[in-house]
Amino acid sequence: MCIDFFSQNHRDPQICKLLQEVQVDKLLAWELEVATEHSPGPVSNEEFLYRQIWSPTHYDTQTNTLSPAAFDDASNKGMSVNRLKYTSEEQIFQVASNRVAHYNKLNPDKPQRSFPGVVRFVCDDIRNITFLPEEDSSPIRGCAVYDTAYENDQSHADICQIVKNKAHGRSVRSRIFDLANKFLAQNPFPTETV
């Protein structure tokens, strides 16, 4: 069951690699199940998912461009997002600002982080990322979205790359990057960052 897998592996920084060893039909079925005991329910296709973006890790404030690294977590530990259905934009921004301040306080000798903003996805757009393997003409799903809620954050979910092939995985993350850039083209980050 989905909840068993995530209960046993939620702290593994390579959890998406473990998912890639499971049959795809099972991974897709798990999207309809709860992944944690704190879950408010599976993530539905029409939900808005917010990805917090950090500078300099995810975003270059000098060039105002996203880094593809902003979405690399989908290939290993899971790309954290917040479900707007169970939080608000204000709460997401407050949590992100608190995380930046906490990180900067604990890491004074490292490059200081800032929070330029979020990118928003519609869950269905993520689930519709597919690719065509060379040996098959049927499209295969590249990502799954699981409701990995925490006790103190019911809105938490993860986008996980479920395709194992490295080239196909890069293609999947590139499509996420394109969706994010499309969102930012219409909703640019403010020039002042937190």
PEMOPE-V462640 format. One record per residue. N is the residue number from 1. OMEGA is omega in whole degrees, 0 to 359 (999 if undefined). Layout:
n=N omega=OMEGA
n=N omega=OMEGA
This chain:
n=1 omega=180
n=2 omega=184
n=3 omega=178
n=4 omega=180
n=5 omega=183
n=6 omega=176
n=7 omega=182
n=8 omega=191
n=9 omega=188
n=10 omega=180
n=11 omega=182
n=12 omega=181
n=13 omega=177
n=14 omega=185
n=15 omega=179
n=16 omega=176
n=17 omega=177
n=18 omega=178
n=19 omega=183
n=20 omega=177
n=21 omega=181
n=22 omega=179
n=23 omega=185
n=24 omega=181
n=25 omega=177
n=26 omega=179
n=27 omega=179
n=28 omega=177
n=29 omega=180
n=30 omega=178
n=31 omega=181
n=32 omega=180
n=33 omega=174
n=34 omega=183
n=35 omega=178
n=36 omega=179
n=37 omega=181
n=38 omega=187
n=39 omega=173
n=40 omega=180
n=41 omega=180
n=42 omega=180
n=43 omega=180
n=44 omega=186
n=45 omega=186
n=46 omega=183
n=47 omega=173
n=48 omega=180
n=49 omega=183
n=50 omega=176
n=51 omega=176
n=52 omega=182
n=53 omega=180
n=54 omega=172
n=55 omega=8
n=56 omega=185
n=57 omega=185
n=58 omega=193
n=59 omega=177
n=60 omega=182
n=61 omega=179
n=62 omega=182
n=63 omega=183
n=64 omega=180
n=65 omega=174
n=66 omega=172
n=67 omega=174
n=68 omega=179
n=69 omega=179
n=70 omega=185
n=71 omega=179
n=72 omega=180
n=73 omega=179
n=74 omega=183
n=75 omega=183
n=76 omega=186
n=77 omega=184
n=78 omega=181
n=79 omega=183
n=80 omega=174
n=81 omega=175
n=82 omega=179
n=83 omega=183
n=84 omega=180
n=85 omega=185
n=86 omega=177
n=87 omega=176
n=88 omega=176
n=89 omega=180
n=90 omega=179
n=91 omega=179
n=92 omega=180
n=93 omega=180
n=94 omega=179
n=95 omega=180
n=96 omega=179
n=97 omega=178
n=98 omega=180
n=99 omega=179
n=100 omega=181
n=101 omega=180
n=102 omega=179
n=103 omega=182
n=104 omega=179
n=105 omega=181
n=106 omega=185
n=107 omega=184
n=108 omega=182
n=109 omega=179
n=110 omega=176
n=111 omega=182
n=112 omega=180
n=113 omega=171
n=114 omega=181
n=115 omega=181
n=116 omega=180
n=117 omega=183
n=118 omega=165
n=119 omega=184
n=120 omega=176
n=121 omega=165
n=122 omega=184
n=123 omega=181
n=124 omega=178
n=125 omega=177
n=126 omega=181
n=127 omega=179
n=128 omega=175
n=129 omega=181
n=130 omega=175
n=131 omega=178
n=132 omega=176
n=133 omega=185
n=134 omega=187
n=135 omega=184
n=136 omega=181
n=137 omega=180
n=138 omega=178
n=139 omega=178
n=140 omega=179
n=141 omega=180
n=142 omega=184
n=143 omega=170
n=144 omega=180
n=145 omega=183
n=146 omega=182
n=147 omega=184
n=148 omega=184
n=149 omega=174
n=150 omega=178
n=151 omega=182
n=152 omega=179
n=153 omega=181
n=154 omega=185
n=155 omega=186
n=156 omega=174
n=157 omega=179
n=158 omega=170
n=159 omega=184
n=160 omega=173
n=161 omega=183
n=162 omega=177
n=163 omega=186
n=164 omega=183
n=165 omega=185
n=166 omega=181
n=167 omega=178
n=168 omega=177
n=169 omega=177
n=170 omega=178
n=171 omega=179
n=172 omega=181
n=173 omega=176
n=174 omega=178
n=175 omega=176
n=176 omega=178
n=177 omega=179
n=178 omega=178
n=179 omega=180
n=180 omega=179
n=181 omega=177
n=182 omega=178
n=183 omega=182
n=184 omega=178
n=185 omega=181
n=186 omega=184
n=187 omega=184
n=188 omega=176
n=189 omega=174
n=190 omega=182
n=191 omega=176
n=192 omega=178
n=193 omega=182
n=194 omega=999
